[in-house]
């Protein structure tokens, strides 16, 4: 009898433990339109009451067919991100998108998306793209893409896109596997942090003189995301 009780207890503990570490791979209801005015703080955004949901919660007049201004950016690109903050109906659905415009010789500089894999489609022009794997290999994968080509950037890895043309712009559409993928532009994060990272730290990390680090930190590190 004692042996049976022990087996039963072990099974129950295993079930409880497995439930405690389980996660939901997808939404548990048809939709969860974001209630941006809710005082509730969760990992994501709370749901609007279903009776208050309207068709326009799933719609955005984004004008993604219109070219964006790339002249205001030092890197000569403009990223128009459509995430849950702009389209409430995306909440819990694990997807977002972006239009990226590149001037001639423009680039979307090395960056990461901490919460998403990205799949990129070239709509106009050509792009030189690549990503780097994690330590210790740091292997570089790169490819020249033309109109209609598709390329995948794995989640969290540093990647970039560059328009090699001297006279033609390029346009791409990206889909990302998160409602809020996040973007960490490497140069901005390292040299434009607020407050700045100590120059002793960066000089050692990049094996350069502190004067080089001070000069880089003095630059204006802008965001090309809108």
N, C-alpha and C positions, 0 to 999 in steps of 0.2 A: 504493500500500500504506500509506504514511504517512497519507494522507488517510482511509483506511478505519479505521486504528487510532485516529485522532483522533475520528472520529464515534462509534466504539464506546466510547471512554473518556468522551466527553461524555454518551452515553446512560446508562452505568453510574453516573456521578456524579449525574445527574438522578434515577435510581432510588433511590440511597442517600439523597440529600437529601430526596426525597419521603417515604421511609420514616421519616426522622429527625423530620419535623414532623407525621407522621400521629398521629391520636388515635383512641381507641376510643369510638364514640358510645354504646355499650351494653355490657352484660356479655358476656363471652366463654365463659360456662358457664351451666348452669341456675340456679345460685345460689352465693353465697359468704357463708355464715353467719358473722357477725363473731365472731372469737376475741378477746374483750376481755382475756384473761389473757396473750396473747402478748407477749413482749418486743420483737417486731419493730415498727418504726415506719415506717409508709407513709402516703401521702396517702389517708386513709380508715382502714379496719381490715383486718387480715389475715384470711384464710379459716380457718375451722375445718376439720379433716380431715373429709372426707365421711362416713367411717364413724362419726364421732362426732355427726353431725347428727341431731336428733330433731324430731318434728313440733312440739313446743312452742317450737322456735326460730323458728317462723313464727306464733306465737300470743301474744296478750297480753290478759289479762282487764282491759281498760282502763276498764270501766264508763263509757264515754262517753255512756251514756243517762242518767247521774246528773248533776243540777245541781252546779256547783262553788261554793265560797264566794267571794263577791266583796266581802265586808265588810272583809277584811284589807288590801285594796289602796287606796291613795289615789286611783287612777284608776278604781276601781270596776269592775274586770274581772279575769278569770282565764283565762289561756291554758294549756290542757293539751296539750302537744306530744308526739306520738308519733313519735320519730325513731329512728335506728339505735342510740342509746345505751339505748333502752328495748325495742326489738324487733330482735334481732340479725339476723333473716332479711331485713331491709331492706338490708343491706350490698350495695353496688354496684348496687342497683336504681333509684336516682335518684328516690325518692319518699318523702314523709312526710306527716303530717296533724296537725291540731289541732282540738280543740273550744275555742270561745271563748265564755265567759259574760260578759254585760254587765248590771250592775245598772241601774236607771233612772238616766239621765244618766251612765252609765258609758262609758268609752272604752278602746280599745286605741290608745294615743297614737302620734304620728308616729314611724315606725320604718322600717328597711329590712331586707330579706333579701339579703345579699350573694351567696348562692349559689342562689337559687331564685326562680322565678315562682310566684305564689300565685293560686289560684282559690277564691273564697269563696262559700258557699251559706248563705243565711239560713234557719234552721229555725223560729225563733220570733221574733215581734216585728218591729221595723223598725230599719234602720241607715242612718245617713248616712255615706257612705264617699268617699274620694278619694285621688288620688296626684298628685305634681308631677313634671314632666319635668326632665331635666338642663339644665345651663347651655348656651346663654345664655338660652333661652326661659323656663324655669321655668313652663311652662303648667300650670294646675291643672285637673284633670278630677274632677268630683264627681257623685254620684248618690244619690238616696234609694232604698233597697232595702226590699222587703217580703218576707214569708214566701214561700219558693220561688224568689226571685230569685238570680241568679249574677253575680259581678263578678270581673274579672281585674286583678291588680296586677303589672305587668311587673317582671322581675328587677332588683333593686338600686335601684328608685325609692322615694322616701319616700312612705309611705301611712299611712292611719289608718282606724279605724271608730269611730263614735259612736252611742250609743243616745239619741235625742232625747226619748224618753218620760219623763215625770215619775213614772209609777206602774207601768210594765210592764217586766219584764226582757226581754232578747233573747239568742238563742243562734245561733251560726253554726258551721259545719264548714268548715275550710280544707284544701285539698290543696296540697302544695308539691313542686316538681320537683327535690328534692334529698333524700338520706338524712339530711343534716344542714344545713338551710338557713341556720342562724345568724339572729340578730336583733340589730340595733343600734338601740336606742331613743335617739332623737336627744337628748332632754333629759338622759337618764342619761349618755350618752357625753360630752356637751359639759361639763355642769356637775357630774357625779358621777365623773369619771375619777380613778384612783388611780395616782400622785399627781395633784393637780389641775393643769389647764392654767393657766398664768400669767394673772392677771386683766387684765394689760396687753393680752395677746393677745385675750382675749374681749371686753374693753371696746371695742377697736378694731373687731373683727369685727362686733359687734352694735350699734355706735354708741351705747353707753350709758355711764353713769358707772361707775367701778370699784366703787363701793359697791353698785350693783345686782348686779354680777357676784359680789361677795363674799357678798351675801345669798343668791343662787341657789345658790352652791357650798356654803353652810352647810345647805341643805335635805337631807332624807333621800331620796335617789333610789332607790326600790325597784324590783324586777323583778316584773312580773305574770305571768311565765312559770313553769310548774311541769312 
